[in-house]
Amino acid sequence: MAPDGHLPWDLQQGGRVLCYTDGIIEEHVNDGEQFGDERLIRCVNRLGEEPSHGLRADLRRLSHTLKWERRGRTSDDATLFMIEWHGGAAHHLAVLD
């Protein structure tokens, strides 16, 4: 986030932001290594190559993919939250101080 509180990119109409808890990336997989950011990014990119079936279905697909990639293992909180912007003015939204 920039010093003025703004994100360093512009979210376009239909754009999405994925939020997740540390349990998604800190889970240890079979080789003892953490799942990590890079594996999460590969999963997201792989799903992004497929046609979208709507936000809810796409997030569910990502969740199932991550569960499979992690061999069904979850020892910590593992929460995904996705935001999709549909356009319009945002002047009515709160600004973080």
C-alpha positions as CSV (number, residue, x, y, z in Angstrom):
1,M,0.0,0.0,0.0
2,A,1.3,3.4,-0.9
3,P,2.0,6.0,1.9
4,D,-1.2,7.8,1.0
5,G,-3.3,4.7,1.7
6,H,-4.0,3.9,-1.9
7,L,-3.2,0.6,-3.6
8,P,-0.4,0.8,-6.3
9,W,-2.7,-0.4,-9.1
10,D,-6.1,0.4,-10.5
11,L,-8.8,-2.2,-10.1
12,Q,-10.8,-2.4,-13.3
13,Q,-14.5,-3.4,-13.7
14,G,-14.7,-7.1,-13.2
15,G,-11.3,-7.2,-11.5
16,R,-10.9,-9.3,-8.4
17,V,-8.8,-9.2,-5.2
18,L,-8.1,-12.4,-3.3
19,C,-7.5,-12.2,0.5
20,Y,-6.4,-15.1,2.5
21,T,-5.2,-16.0,6.0
22,D,-1.7,-17.2,6.7
23,G,-3.0,-20.8,7.1
24,I,-3.3,-21.1,3.4
25,I,0.4,-20.5,2.7
26,E,2.0,-21.7,5.9
27,E,0.7,-25.2,5.8
28,H,3.5,-27.8,5.4
29,V,3.1,-30.2,2.5
30,N,4.5,-33.7,2.1
31,D,8.1,-32.6,1.5
32,G,8.0,-30.6,4.8
33,E,8.2,-27.3,2.9
34,Q,5.5,-24.6,3.5
35,F,2.9,-24.4,0.8
36,G,4.0,-20.8,0.1
37,D,3.0,-17.8,-1.9
38,E,4.4,-19.2,-5.2
39,R,2.3,-22.3,-5.1
40,L,-0.8,-20.2,-4.3
41,I,-0.1,-17.9,-7.2
42,R,0.4,-20.9,-9.5
43,C,-3.0,-22.3,-8.4
44,V,-4.7,-19.0,-9.0
45,N,-3.1,-18.5,-12.4
46,R,-4.0,-22.0,-13.5
47,L,-7.6,-21.4,-12.6
48,G,-7.5,-18.0,-14.3
49,E,-6.8,-19.7,-17.6
50,E,-10.2,-21.4,-17.4
51,P,-13.5,-19.7,-18.2
52,S,-15.1,-18.0,-15.2
53,H,-18.3,-19.4,-13.8
54,G,-19.0,-16.5,-11.5
55,L,-17.3,-15.4,-8.3
56,R,-18.8,-18.0,-6.0
57,A,-18.1,-20.9,-8.3
58,D,-14.5,-19.7,-9.1
59,L,-13.7,-19.3,-5.4
60,R,-15.1,-22.8,-4.7
61,R,-12.9,-24.2,-7.5
62,L,-9.9,-22.5,-6.0
63,S,-10.7,-23.8,-2.5
64,H,-11.0,-27.4,-3.9
65,T,-7.8,-27.0,-5.9
66,L,-5.9,-25.8,-2.8
67,K,-7.3,-28.6,-0.7
68,W,-6.1,-31.1,-3.3
69,E,-2.7,-29.5,-3.7
70,R,-2.3,-29.6,0.1
71,R,-3.4,-33.3,0.2
72,G,-6.4,-32.3,2.2
73,R,-4.3,-31.1,5.1
74,T,-5.3,-28.1,7.1
75,S,-3.8,-27.6,10.6
76,D,-4.4,-23.8,10.8
77,D,-7.2,-21.5,9.8
78,A,-7.5,-21.5,6.0
79,T,-9.8,-18.7,4.9
80,L,-10.2,-17.3,1.3
81,F,-12.1,-14.1,0.7
82,M,-12.5,-12.7,-2.8
83,I,-13.8,-9.3,-3.8
84,E,-15.0,-8.5,-7.3
85,W,-15.6,-4.9,-8.4
86,H,-18.6,-4.3,-10.7
87,G,-17.9,-0.6,-11.4
88,G,-19.5,2.6,-10.4
89,A,-18.4,5.4,-8.1
90,A,-16.7,4.6,-4.8
91,H,-17.1,8.0,-3.2
92,H,-19.6,6.5,-0.7
93,L,-17.0,4.0,0.7
94,A,-15.0,4.5,3.8
95,V,-11.4,5.7,3.4
96,L,-8.8,4.1,5.7
97,D,-6.8,6.6,7.8
